Amino acid sequence: MVALANAETVPTVGDEHFSEVSMQQLTMAINGMSCGGCVTNVRKALGALSGTRVDAVTVGSATVTYDESKTTPAAIAQAVTDAGYQPVDSPAMAGAAMGAGKTGTGGGCCCG
């Protein structure tokens, strides 16, 4: 079973039996996003992380559910930074690398 955001329990399969996995939900504000291309870039970056499920990405924010044994808020923030955007500092993001974000230089975003 998986506990999601302290409210939902979902079974997971592991070696022919169900196991308990601790899941947490994280919502972060993100600077530097301005269009659907940015949303797609952030969604792909977050989706590539092991132990994460992307719940929602909109211009300016993202919500993910993550397995605490496989990733951390700092790693999630780093994936956003590596994609070229700036996660906004918050207590949940303590220790995360906060990058400069998009500055209109392109970097793969369709809004250049």
C-alpha positions in Angstrom: 0.0 0.0 0.0 1.1 3.6 -0.7 0.0 6.5 1.5 -0.4 9.6 -0.6 -0.5 13.0 1.1 -1.6 11.4 4.3 -5.0 10.7 2.9 -4.9 8.0 0.1 -3.7 4.5 0.2 -2.8 2.7 -3.1 -1.5 -0.9 -3.4 1.9 -1.3 -5.0 3.5 -4.6 -6.3 6.9 -5.7 -5.3 8.3 -9.2 -5.7 4.9 -11.0 -5.7 3.6 -9.1 -2.6 2.4 -5.7 -1.6 4.6 -3.5 0.4 4.2 -0.2 2.3 5.9 2.7 0.6 6.0 6.2 2.2 4.8 8.8 -0.4 4.8 12.6 0.1 3.2 15.3 -2.0 5.2 18.4 -2.9 3.8 21.6 -4.6 6.4 24.1 -5.7 6.2 27.5 -7.3 8.4 27.8 -10.3 9.7 31.1 -11.9 10.6 31.4 -15.6 7.7 29.5 -17.0 5.6 31.3 -19.6 3.9 28.9 -22.0 2.8 25.4 -22.7 6.3 24.5 -23.9 7.6 25.4 -20.4 4.9 23.2 -18.9 6.0 20.3 -21.1 9.7 20.8 -20.3 9.0 20.7 -16.5 6.6 17.8 -16.8 9.3 15.7 -18.7 12.0 16.7 -16.2 10.0 15.7 -13.2 8.6 12.6 -14.8 12.2 11.3 -15.5 13.0 11.2 -11.8 12.8 7.8 -10.2 10.2 7.5 -7.5 8.0 10.5 -8.7 4.6 10.8 -10.1 3.7 14.1 -11.7 0.3 15.2 -10.5 0.0 18.6 -12.1 2.2 21.2 -13.9 0.9 24.6 -14.8 2.7 27.8 -15.8 4.3 28.8 -12.5 3.9 25.6 -10.4 4.2 21.8 -10.2 2.8 19.2 -7.9 4.4 15.8 -7.6 4.0 12.8 -5.3 7.3 11.1 -4.5 8.7 8.1 -2.7 10.9 9.3 0.1 13.1 6.3 -0.2 13.9 7.1 -3.9 14.1 10.9 -4.1 14.0 14.1 -2.1 12.6 17.6 -2.5 16.1 18.8 -3.2 16.4 16.4 -6.1 13.0 17.4 -7.4 14.1 21.1 -7.3 17.4 20.2 -9.0 15.5 18.6 -11.9 13.5 21.8 -12.4 16.7 23.8 -12.2 18.4 21.5 -14.7 15.4 22.0 -17.1 16.2 25.7 -17.0 13.6 27.0 -14.5 13.8 28.4 -11.0 12.0 26.6 -8.2 10.9 29.2 -5.6 12.6 28.7 -2.2 10.2 27.3 0.5 10.7 25.4 3.7 9.8 22.1 1.9 12.7 22.9 -0.5 15.4 23.4 2.1 18.8 22.5 0.8 17.7 22.5 -2.8 19.8 24.2 -5.4 17.9 27.3 -6.6 19.1 28.2 -10.1 18.7 31.4 -12.0 15.8 30.1 -14.2 14.9 31.0 -17.7 16.1 34.4 -18.8 14.7 34.6 -22.3 17.8 32.9 -23.8 15.9 30.0 -25.3 17.3 26.9 -23.7 14.8 24.6 -25.5 11.7 26.6 -24.7 9.5 27.6 -27.6 9.1 31.1 -26.2 12.9 31.8 -26.5 
